[in-house]
């Protein structure tokens, strides 16, 4: 009885691989090499990806700053570049070189299958964990998946070698996933030191510039009847002055006292409106009522004048102070410690940091307050923003809406802020929510007054002084932490080091 051998339908020896098949593999390897090399360069140089916006779906900057964008501290684009370069080099070996051709195709198969399996892992992360997509990353992943599919389709190496390469690729991908899952999340923020403000000068032009910087348009939005908060003067030690040669002893003259000046960054309006937007009685109205009543006259005659409460401020940027009662605040104005957060309600990094702030405040049990400065990254209201994309379309309006709710209903502001940060809405859905809190008429009147917009302008001014750039920014007395802070323990360490210890 004769034995008939049926060749495998999908098995093709290396010498029978058609040129079109080889060139398809080469072109895919070239495309993967170029895209991966570009992403690796951007990551290593901490640059920005060109043409990939910061939208709700496609956001390359967000994807490339997550913990999954690195492997053992190295951007994943680096090993991907090496993988595609290896494939391309082996695919370009001349056909005349026939030695070790089985090993050559085994290595190509391993590299292609590894790229395909890793691509499935990273695409799944973007879809289900990061919940943002990177167009360049998807292009590189598509090349890897296509290469793996072509290798499995034609199996240019021997069948046994192909399956061994597949097993090795599976183990390599498993090692990749395990390393990323077990690795500690990389630090996604940096701490910046701020130099102290220069000493005060007697130059009139400089003094005028400082005044304009502290409270631009104060006649319209400034705090009426308030004085600037100055740091106490620090007396300088007496310094000996050189005496003429014939003098028996040098005379000593006191050096002029130096004073460390701290700006009080005045709120556009230094008081919040009472609930419903009603204007509080003016002092002269209250005095008239009291003097018209006999009991009021008696009280006015015997009571001592009421002392003005001490002004509580928070120091930031080593040169600026904010009155905690005149700016949006999470927590009590009587808390022991404060820091300032600059945020954008359309910023995904700010939303990730929001949970860390909430847990940190809970750990301090009411002793920590956070002054909020909504700072939209939209050039419509922030000329210092790098760019404006679809994601930040409602940033300016949401920021003004937040300030309006704080001014009208300060006790309900924290809940509204939490609503904006946990379920990022559009302005069209957030506005009716704000109306339910403060009332439709009061909200419209407050927004039309221009005061919330003035607050945003002041925040933008301070954003410029803080160095512009990325947000969120956690502003401490002499330092600031810039970037996303996911871990509550990391934020608590920052507060302990830069706020509690600074007192």
C-alpha positions as CSV (number, residue, x, y, z in Angstrom):
1,X,0.0,0.0,0.0
2,X,1.4,3.3,-1.0
3,X,1.5,6.2,1.4
4,X,0.4,9.6,0.2
5,X,1.7,12.7,1.9
6,X,-0.5,15.8,1.9
7,X,1.4,19.0,2.4
8,X,0.0,21.5,4.9
9,X,-2.2,24.0,3.1
10,X,-0.8,27.0,5.0
11,X,2.9,25.8,5.1
12,X,5.2,27.6,2.8
13,X,9.0,27.2,2.9
14,X,11.2,30.3,3.0
15,X,12.3,29.9,-0.6
16,X,8.7,29.8,-1.8
17,X,7.7,33.1,-0.2
18,X,6.5,35.4,-3.0
19,X,8.1,38.8,-3.4
20,X,4.8,40.6,-2.7
21,X,4.5,38.8,0.7
22,X,8.1,39.8,1.6
23,X,7.5,43.4,0.5
24,X,4.3,43.6,2.5
25,X,6.2,42.5,5.6
26,X,8.9,45.0,4.9
27,X,6.5,47.9,4.5
28,X,4.7,47.1,7.7
29,X,8.0,46.8,9.6
30,X,9.1,50.2,8.2
31,X,5.8,51.8,9.2
32,X,6.0,50.3,12.7
33,X,9.6,51.4,13.0
34,X,8.9,55.0,12.0
35,X,5.9,55.4,14.3
36,X,7.4,53.7,17.3
37,X,10.7,55.6,16.9
38,X,8.8,58.9,16.8
39,X,6.8,58.0,19.9
40,X,10.0,56.9,21.7
41,X,11.7,60.1,20.8
42,X,8.8,62.2,22.1
43,X,8.7,60.3,25.3
44,X,12.4,60.5,26.0
45,X,12.4,64.2,25.2
46,X,9.2,64.9,27.2
47,X,7.8,66.6,24.1
48,X,4.3,66.8,22.6
49,X,2.8,64.5,19.9
50,X,2.1,66.5,16.8
51,X,-1.4,66.4,15.4
52,X,-2.9,64.4,18.2
53,X,-5.4,66.5,20.1
54,X,-6.5,66.5,23.7
55,X,-10.1,65.4,23.1
56,X,-12.4,63.2,25.1
57,X,-11.5,60.2,22.9
58,X,-8.2,60.8,21.2
59,X,-5.7,62.2,23.7
60,X,-2.1,61.1,23.0
61,X,-0.6,63.2,25.9
62,X,-2.8,61.4,28.4
63,X,-2.1,58.0,27.1
64,X,1.7,58.5,27.0
65,X,1.8,59.7,30.6
66,X,0.0,56.8,32.2
67,X,1.8,54.1,34.1
68,X,1.3,51.7,31.2
69,X,3.4,53.9,28.9
70,X,6.6,52.6,30.5
71,X,8.3,49.2,31.0
72,X,10.7,49.1,33.9
73,X,11.1,52.9,33.7
74,X,11.7,52.9,29.9
75,X,9.1,54.2,27.4
76,X,7.5,51.3,25.7
77,X,8.2,52.9,22.3
78,X,11.9,52.0,22.9
79,X,11.6,48.2,22.9
80,X,9.0,48.5,20.1
81,X,11.4,50.4,18.0
82,X,14.1,47.7,18.6
83,X,11.6,45.0,17.7
84,X,10.6,46.5,14.4
85,X,14.2,47.3,13.5
86,X,15.1,43.7,14.1
87,X,12.3,42.5,11.8
88,X,13.2,45.0,9.1
89,X,16.9,44.1,9.2
90,X,16.2,40.3,8.9
91,X,13.6,40.9,6.1
92,X,16.2,42.8,4.1
93,X,18.8,40.1,4.1
94,X,19.6,39.3,0.5
95,X,18.1,36.1,-0.9
96,X,21.5,34.9,-1.9
97,X,22.3,34.4,1.7
98,X,20.7,31.1,2.4
99,X,22.5,29.9,5.5
100,X,20.5,29.9,8.7
101,X,17.3,30.8,6.8
102,X,15.2,28.8,9.2
103,X,16.6,30.6,12.2
104,X,16.1,33.9,10.4
105,X,12.4,33.2,9.8
106,X,12.0,31.9,13.4
107,X,13.3,35.2,14.8
108,X,11.1,37.2,12.4
109,X,8.1,35.1,13.5
110,X,8.9,35.6,17.2
111,X,9.3,39.4,16.7
112,X,6.1,39.7,14.7
113,X,4.0,37.6,17.0
114,X,5.4,39.5,20.1
115,X,4.4,42.8,18.4
116,X,0.9,41.5,17.7
117,X,0.3,40.1,21.2
118,X,1.7,43.3,22.9
119,X,-0.5,45.4,20.5
120,X,-3.6,43.6,21.7
121,X,-2.6,44.3,25.4
122,X,-2.0,48.0,24.8
123,X,-5.2,48.5,22.7
124,X,-7.2,46.8,25.5
125,X,-5.6,49.1,28.1
126,X,-6.5,52.2,26.0
127,X,-10.1,51.0,25.6
128,X,-11.0,49.7,29.0
129,X,-8.5,51.2,31.5
130,X,-7.1,54.5,30.2
131,X,-10.3,55.3,28.3
132,X,-8.4,57.5,25.9
133,X,-6.9,56.6,22.5
134,X,-3.6,57.6,20.9
135,X,-3.8,57.7,17.1
136,X,0.0,57.1,16.7
137,X,0.0,54.3,19.2
138,X,-2.9,52.6,17.3
139,X,-1.0,53.0,14.0
140,X,2.0,51.2,15.5
141,X,-0.3,48.5,17.1
142,X,-2.0,47.9,13.7
143,X,1.3,47.2,12.1
144,X,2.1,44.7,14.8
145,X,-1.2,42.9,14.5
146,X,-1.0,42.8,10.7
147,X,2.5,41.4,10.9
148,X,1.4,38.7,13.3
149,X,-1.5,37.8,11.1
150,X,0.6,37.5,8.0
151,X,3.1,35.2,9.8
152,X,0.4,32.9,11.0
153,X,-1.2,32.9,7.6
154,X,1.8,31.9,5.5
155,X,4.0,30.4,8.3
156,X,7.3,31.1,6.4
157,X,9.3,29.2,9.0
158,X,8.7,25.5,9.4
159,X,5.5,24.6,11.3
160,X,7.3,23.5,14.4
161,X,9.5,26.5,14.4
162,X,6.5,28.8,14.0
163,X,4.7,27.3,17.0
164,X,7.8,27.5,19.1
165,X,8.1,31.2,18.1
166,X,4.5,31.7,19.1
167,X,5.1,30.1,22.5
168,X,8.1,32.2,23.1
169,X,6.2,35.4,22.0
170,X,3.4,34.4,24.5
171,X,5.9,34.1,27.3
172,X,7.5,37.4,26.4
173,X,4.1,39.2,26.4
174,X,3.2,37.6,29.7
175,X,6.5,38.9,31.2
176,X,5.6,42.3,29.8
177,X,2.2,42.4,31.4
178,X,3.5,41.0,34.7
179,X,6.2,43.7,34.8
180,X,3.8,46.5,34.2
181,X,1.2,45.3,36.6
182,X,3.6,44.7,39.5
183,X,5.8,47.8,38.9
184,X,5.1,50.8,41.1
185,X,3.3,53.6,39.2
186,X,5.8,56.2,38.0
187,X,5.7,59.7,39.4
188,X,3.5,61.8,37.1
189,X,4.3,65.1,38.7
190,X,7.3,67.3,39.5
191,X,8.0,69.6,42.4
192,X,9.2,73.1,41.5
193,X,11.0,75.5,43.8
194,X,9.9,79.1,43.6
195,X,12.5,81.9,44.3
196,X,11.5,84.6,46.8
197,X,10.2,87.9,45.4
198,X,12.8,90.6,44.9
199,X,13.1,93.2,47.6
200,X,10.8,96.2,47.4
201,X,12.2,99.1,45.4
202,X,11.6,102.8,45.8
203,X,11.5,103.2,42.0
204,X,8.1,104.8,41.3
205,X,7.6,103.0,37.9
206,X,8.3,99.6,39.5
207,X,6.0,100.4,42.4
208,X,3.3,101.3,40.0
209,X,3.8,98.1,38.1
210,X,3.6,96.1,41.3
211,X,0.3,97.8,42.2
212,X,-1.2,97.0,38.8
213,X,-0.1,93.4,39.1
214,X,-1.6,93.0,42.6
215,X,-5.0,94.3,41.8
216,X,-5.7,95.2,38.2
217,X,-9.0,97.1,37.9
218,X,-9.3,97.3,41.7
219,X,-11.7,100.2,41.3
220,X,-14.2,97.8,39.8
221,X,-13.5,94.5,41.3
222,X,-11.2,95.1,44.2
223,X,-11.9,94.6,47.9
224,X,-13.3,97.9,49.2
225,X,-11.7,99.4,52.3
226,X,-9.0,96.7,52.6
227,X,-5.3,97.2,52.9
228,X,-2.6,94.9,51.6
229,X,-1.2,92.3,53.8
230,X,2.5,92.8,54.3
231,X,5.0,90.4,55.9
232,X,6.6,91.7,59.1
233,X,9.8,93.6,58.6
234,X,12.9,91.7,59.4
235,X,15.5,94.0,61.1
236,X,19.0,93.7,59.7
237,X,22.0,93.3,61.9
238,X,24.2,96.4,62.4
239,X,27.1,96.5,60.1
240,X,30.4,98.3,60.8
241,X,31.3,101.1,58.4
242,X,34.9,101.6,57.5
243,X,36.5,104.6,59.3
244,X,39.2,106.9,58.1
245,X,42.8,105.9,58.9
246,X,43.4,108.5,61.7
247,X,40.2,107.6,63.6
248,X,41.0,105.6,66.7
249,X,38.0,103.2,66.3
250,X,35.5,102.4,63.5
251,X,32.1,103.8,63.9
252,X,29.1,101.5,63.5
253,X,25.9,102.6,61.7
254,X,22.7,100.5,61.5
255,X,22.0,99.0,58.1
256,X,18.7,99.9,56.6
257,X,16.0,97.5,57.5
258,X,15.0,95.0,54.8
259,X,11.4,94.0,54.3
260,X,10.1,90.9,52.6
261,X,7.2,91.9,50.6
262,X,4.3,89.5,50.0
263,X,1.6,90.4,47.5
264,X,-2.0,89.8,48.7
265,X,-3.6,88.6,45.5
266,X,-6.9,90.4,45.9
267,X,-10.1,88.7,44.7
268,X,-12.0,90.7,42.2
269,X,-14.8,91.1,44.8
270,X,-13.7,90.4,48.3
271,X,-17.0,89.1,49.6
272,X,-19.4,86.5,48.4
273,X,-23.0,87.2,47.8
274,X,-25.6,86.0,50.2
275,X,-27.8,83.1,49.1
276,X,-30.0,84.0,46.2
277,X,-27.7,86.8,45.1
278,X,-29.3,89.4,47.4
279,X,-27.0,92.3,48.3
280,X,-26.2,92.5,52.0
281,X,-27.2,95.7,54.0
282,X,-24.6,98.5,53.8
283,X,-22.9,99.6,57.0
284,X,-24.7,103.0,57.0
285,X,-28.1,101.2,56.6
286,X,-27.4,99.0,59.6
287,X,-26.2,102.0,61.7
288,X,-29.4,104.0,60.8
289,X,-31.6,101.2,61.9
290,X,-29.8,100.8,65.2
291,X,-29.8,104.5,66.0
292,X,-33.5,104.8,65.2
293,X,-34.3,102.2,67.9
294,X,-34.0,103.1,71.5
295,X,-32.4,99.7,72.3
296,X,-30.0,100.3,69.5
297,X,-29.0,103.7,70.9
298,X,-28.3,102.1,74.3
299,X,-26.2,99.4,72.7
300,X,-24.3,102.0,70.6
301,X,-23.5,104.0,73.7
302,X,-22.2,101.2,76.0
303,X,-20.8,98.6,73.7
304,X,-17.1,98.7,72.7
305,X,-16.3,98.8,69.0
306,X,-16.2,95.3,67.6
307,X,-12.7,94.1,66.7
308,X,-12.0,93.2,63.1
309,X,-11.3,89.4,62.8
310,X,-7.8,88.4,61.9
311,X,-7.2,88.0,58.2
312,X,-6.3,84.3,57.3
313,X,-4.2,83.9,54.2
314,X,-2.4,81.2,52.4
315,X,1.0,81.8,51.0
316,X,2.0,80.5,47.5
317,X,4.8,81.0,45.0
318,X,7.0,82.4,47.8
319,X,5.6,85.9,47.1
320,X,1.8,85.8,47.0
321,X,-0.9,85.5,49.6
322,X,-4.6,84.7,49.1
323,X,-7.4,85.4,51.6
324,X,-9.0,82.1,52.1
325,X,-12.4,83.7,52.6
326,X,-12.3,85.5,49.3
327,X,-11.7,82.5,46.9
328,X,-13.5,79.2,46.3
329,X,-12.7,76.9,49.1
330,X,-13.0,73.2,49.9
331,X,-13.2,72.9,53.7
332,X,-13.4,75.4,56.5
333,X,-11.8,78.8,56.4
334,X,-10.8,78.1,60.0
335,X,-8.7,75.0,59.0
336,X,-5.1,74.7,60.2
337,X,-3.5,74.1,56.8
338,X,-4.2,75.3,53.3
339,X,-2.8,74.8,49.8
340,X,-4.1,76.1,46.4
341,X,-5.1,74.0,43.4
342,X,-5.2,75.3,39.8
343,X,-7.5,73.1,37.8
344,X,-9.5,72.8,34.6
345,X,-12.9,71.1,34.7
346,X,-12.3,69.5,31.3
347,X,-8.8,68.2,32.3
348,X,-8.6,64.4,32.8
349,X,-5.5,64.7,34.9
350,X,-7.4,67.1,37.2
351,X,-10.2,64.6,37.6
352,X,-7.7,61.9,38.5
353,X,-6.1,64.2,41.1
354,X,-9.5,65.1,42.6
355,X,-9.9,61.7,44.3
356,X,-6.4,62.0,45.9
357,X,-7.4,65.5,47.2
358,X,-10.6,64.1,48.7
359,X,-8.8,61.3,50.5
360,X,-6.1,63.6,51.7
361,X,-8.6,66.0,53.2
362,X,-10.4,63.1,54.9
363,X,-7.1,62.0,56.5
364,X,-6.7,65.5,58.0
365,X,-10.2,65.3,59.5
366,X,-11.2,68.9,58.7
367,X,-7.8,70.5,59.4
368,X,-6.9,70.9,55.7
369,X,-8.5,73.3,53.3
370,X,-8.0,73.7,49.6
371,X,-8.4,77.0,47.8
372,X,-9.6,76.3,44.2
373,X,-8.6,78.5,41.3
374,X,-10.4,77.3,38.1
375,X,-8.0,78.0,35.3
376,X,-9.3,77.0,31.9
377,X,-6.8,75.8,29.3
378,X,-8.7,77.5,26.6
379,X,-7.4,80.5,24.7
380,X,-10.8,82.2,24.7
381,X,-10.2,83.2,28.3
382,X,-6.6,82.1,28.9
383,X,-4.2,83.6,26.4
384,X,-1.3,81.7,28.1
385,X,-2.8,78.3,27.3
386,X,-0.8,76.3,24.8
387,X,-3.7,75.3,22.6
388,X,-7.5,74.9,22.6
389,X,-9.0,71.6,21.5
390,X,-12.4,70.0,21.4
391,X,-11.9,68.8,25.0
392,X,-11.5,72.3,26.4
393,X,-14.4,73.8,24.4
394,X,-16.5,74.4,27.6
395,X,-13.6,75.0,29.9
396,X,-14.2,78.8,30.3
397,X,-17.9,78.5,30.8
398,X,-17.7,75.7,33.3
399,X,-15.1,77.7,35.3
400,X,-17.3,80.8,35.4
401,X,-20.3,78.6,36.4
402,X,-18.3,77.1,39.3
403,X,-17.3,80.6,40.6
404,X,-20.9,81.8,40.3
405,X,-22.2,78.8,42.4
406,X,-19.6,79.5,45.0
407,X,-20.5,83.2,45.3
408,X,-24.2,82.5,45.5
409,X,-24.3,79.3,47.6
410,X,-20.8,78.8,49.2
411,X,-22.2,76.0,51.4
412,X,-23.3,74.0,48.3
413,X,-20.2,74.8,46.3
414,X,-18.2,71.7,47.3
415,X,-21.0,69.3,46.1
416,X,-21.2,71.2,42.8
417,X,-17.4,71.0,42.4
418,X,-17.5,67.3,43.1
419,X,-20.3,66.9,40.5
420,X,-18.1,68.6,37.8
421,X,-15.0,66.6,38.7
422,X,-16.5,63.1,38.9
423,X,-19.0,63.2,36.0
424,X,-17.4,65.6,33.6
425,X,-20.5,67.2,31.9
426,X,-20.8,69.7,29.1
427,X,-21.9,73.2,29.9
428,X,-25.3,72.5,28.5
429,X,-25.9,69.8,31.1
430,X,-24.0,71.6,34.0
431,X,-26.0,74.8,33.7
432,X,-29.4,73.3,34.6
433,X,-27.7,71.5,37.5
434,X,-26.4,74.9,38.8
435,X,-29.8,76.5,38.3
436,X,-31.3,73.9,40.7
437,X,-28.8,74.9,43.4
438,X,-28.8,78.7,43.2
439,X,-31.9,79.6,41.2
440,X,-32.3,80.4,37.6
441,X,-32.7,84.2,38.0
442,X,-29.8,84.6,40.5
443,X,-27.5,82.5,38.4
444,X,-28.2,84.5,35.2
445,X,-27.7,87.8,37.1
446,X,-24.4,86.7,38.6
447,X,-23.0,85.5,35.3
448,X,-24.2,88.7,33.5
449,X,-22.5,90.8,36.1
450,X,-19.1,89.8,34.8
451,X,-17.7,89.0,38.3
452,X,-17.1,85.3,37.6
453,X,-15.2,86.2,34.5
454,X,-13.1,88.6,36.5
455,X,-12.2,85.8,38.9
456,X,-11.1,83.7,36.0
457,X,-9.0,86.5,34.7
458,X,-7.3,86.8,38.1
459,X,-6.7,83.1,38.1
460,X,-5.2,83.2,34.6
461,X,-2.9,86.0,35.8
462,X,-1.7,83.9,38.7
463,X,-1.3,80.9,36.3
464,X,1.0,83.0,34.3
465,X,3.0,83.9,37.4
466,X,3.2,80.3,38.3
467,X,5.0,79.4,35.1
468,X,2.1,78.5,32.9
469,X,2.4,74.9,31.4
470,X,0.6,71.8,32.6
471,X,-2.1,71.5,35.2
472,X,-3.2,70.6,37.8
473,X,-0.9,72.7,39.9
474,X,-0.7,72.2,43.7
475,X,0.6,75.5,45.0
476,X,2.4,75.4,48.4
477,X,4.2,78.3,50.2
478,X,7.5,78.0,48.4
479,X,7.0,75.1,46.0
480,X,4.4,73.7,43.6
481,X,3.6,70.2,42.4
482,X,2.8,70.2,38.7
483,X,1.0,67.2,37.1
484,X,-1.4,64.5,37.9
485,X,-1.3,63.0,41.4
486,X,-3.2,59.8,41.6
487,X,-2.0,58.5,44.9
488,X,-3.4,60.0,48.1
489,X,-0.3,58.9,50.0
490,X,1.9,60.9,47.5
491,X,-0.2,64.0,48.1
492,X,-0.2,63.6,51.8
493,X,3.6,63.4,51.8
494,X,3.7,66.6,49.7
495,X,1.4,68.3,52.2
496,X,3.4,67.2,55.2
497,X,6.7,68.3,53.6
498,X,5.6,71.6,52.0
499,X,2.7,72.8,54.0
500,X,2.7,71.4,57.6
501,X,6.5,71.6,58.0
502,X,6.6,75.1,56.5
503,X,4.5,76.6,59.3
